[in-house]
Amino acid sequence: LISPSSLPHRSIELRIVPGNMETLDAKKKATLQEYQMVVNANDINASIQILNDCKWNLENAINTAFELQNSSGSGLATGGSLPSTVNSGPTHRRATSSSSSPSGRGTGSSPMRVEPSRGTTTLTSGSSSTSSSAGGHPPGWAPINTLIEAGLSFMGPVAHRVLPHWAAESQNVAPRAFARKLKEQYSGLPNFVEGTYREACQLARAQGRSLFVYIHCPQHEDTEKFITTSLSSELIRDSLNSNFVCWAGSVTQTDTYKLCSRLRVEGYPCVAVVNPHREATRIPVPTHEGLFPVEQMVTWLHEVKQKYETQVAEVRRRNVEVKQNSQLREIQDMEYVQALEADRKREEAEQRKKEMEAVAEMEEKKRKEEEERKRREEVEAEEKRAEEKLSRREKLMANEPPMGPGVVLVAIRLPDGQQIKRRFPQEEKFGTLFSLVQTYDLLTPHGDEIEKWVLKSRFPSKKWGDPSMTLKVALVSA
């Protein structure tokens, strides 16, 4: 508990002094201190419990603390949470705007520090200190939460002062409805995209423009003035609509809060220009926090636009180069594939040719072997026939009777000039003569084989074709 009369009428700094953290390593100590700074929690055990539940993920722990604070009804979590830092001098989160804070707010006062202890709350300002038991408070003292909420009024306005996120309104307006609601509340605003931040980035990439981001804090005292004097200016509106894709988000929205954490936003109102082609990188984003005169804002937008145009031109050049290299690689790959295909077809053709030649050679070999076999068979058959003929001739020529009564000398001249002479009994039949003639090769004078033949006598000229006729009958007929 502290008395309002003990506070100086100047800017103050409230800082939580953590308790015993000897059991934590250096990284967890730093995370715990950052967590206490952001959510202003002075209960170390409760803070460690929340961080343990969130596996020491700072962002998840902060979101959990804010949800607990909102659900408690008073805007503060149980366990003695304190508001965030509010001052115009140095703080743990400092505004980066070039705009100056209004004069008349003293920055030379001694910082005030809140130190938690068992059963007491000690507030130190300079060399003076006041303590009271936790069981009650004397007349004229007020609870620390009430004092901090009331202290904002007598501290006076501070330029782009950092406001705690837990102090924002609890309702979370949908991203698409927020831009519409902002246009209804204020006239002459730029054409803000009615969608999420990611959708706005996609639209900016598609149009080849930079993304102008406005982070709206409805509780900040400079918000109204910034919108009416700067953001609604015709010069600013025309510049934004013609050169940027515009998106607005409220700090009361979870997604916008995460964006603020990523952009390291420390003061409001805040504007930033994001390069959508490098949105996912950790490259610093040009931001401005606090009031922004129209002339300075126009100059700032022009400089950022020129800078991003150079980056976009470089990105496009690289994209064209990458595309050309990709096309060149595709052409080379296609030519390589075509060359491989041509080589494959040529090899297949040569293989087929070799196979066909091998098959033809094999067939020719088989044909020659077959012809040789047939020739040998024919020769063998011919030799066999010749042997048979010779055997029959010898058989027919054997036992030739001597010349005498009842014996006839028969002389047969063959077409090739050969003569057959043999003595036969008169009772011998012409069939024996036919068989004797068949044992010879009947050839024409030119060497052609004679298939059909007959016996013929010259005097008298007569053909003898009856094999059953005897030589005696033929002599009688002659």
Beta strands, then each sheet from edge to edge (+ up, - down):
strand 1: 112-117
strand 2: 120-125
strand 3: 128-130
strand 4: 210-216
strand 5: 244-250
strand 6: 270-274
strand 7: 287-289
strand 8: 407-413
strand 9: 419-425
strand 10: 455-457
strand 11: 462-464
sheet 1: 1+ 2- 3+
sheet 2: 5+ 4+ 6- 7+
sheet 3: 8+ 9-
sheet 4: 10+ 11-
end
